[in-house]
Amino acid sequence: MLILKNVEKTFNKGTVNEKKALQGIDLTLNNGDFVTVIGGNGAGKSTMLNMIAGVYPIDKGTVILNGEDISRKPEHVRAKFLGRVFQDPMKGTAAGMEIEENLALAYRRGLRRGLRWSISKNEKERYYEELKKLDLGLEERMTSKVGLLSGGQRQALTLLMASLRKPELLLLDEHTAALDPKTAAKVLDLTERIIEEQNLTALMITHNMKDAIRMGNRLIMMHEGRIIYDVAGEEKKHLEVSQLLEKFEQASGEEFANDRMMLAK
């Protein structure tokens, strides 16, 4: 479903602030893969997701999605095929619009749009049923402004919007990092259920090592713009956090230095 070939990205090239964010990334995701991504600060995790989404142009390499080379396609074109949930709950929704209007925008992603704006009765019924599955009571508040929702409710809604029209790839950039532990656990449960029910291909960055091990069928670890560890299947299932830290030290030659991830282990 996704192939990254020798993808490179350097910010502020030729200046004192030059930063090699991605250094020859090679990654292949098969259809239905759910891959968790971990790494220290500045490892290149979010940059990799942004390269896939087209937020920044790549300097070198190839990005292939479902057999199509999208390396030079702009962000708005790629948005037709991708679902994204950001770390900031305020980013994925339009605060001044109603819940059902946000869902309607998501449902129309990639479709031709005319001047007429309406939400059909069938659409409303579908949105009601989809919201009901979230178990947050939002199905009874479909005409409420999204700006009135809590961070957890907005993140759950964003997750629903990202998967309403099945994306070819779902990108999750530490989407529970800004939530309290109880709310984060609920959003993660929703994430697992939606990915499993729709058989989505997904990349999820997380700062929680236990979540990285528990969720998905594959785990990759990044360091200084490179993938230094890639594990899947039974080996991943039986990983311990201590083993993960050891693998990092073996592959990188240094200790893992990320306070947030250490506290979340």
KASULPE-V194898 format. One line per field, one symbol per residue. phi: phi as a letter, one per 20 degrees, with the letter a starting at -180 (. if undefined). A space follows every 50 residues. Layout:
BEGIN
phi = ???
END
This chain:
BEGIN
phi = .ccddlfcbcelgndfegcefccmfdbcdegnfcdeccrffmfoffffff fffnfcffebocdddlndfdgdffgfffgfdddccefegfeecefedfgf fffffffegnefcdefdbdffffgfffgfffffflcmffecfeffffeef gfffffffffffdfdgefbddcdlfdfedfgffgffffffggfffffele ebccebedffffffemdbccddblmcedbbcbmfffgefdgfffffffff fdmbffcbgffffef
END
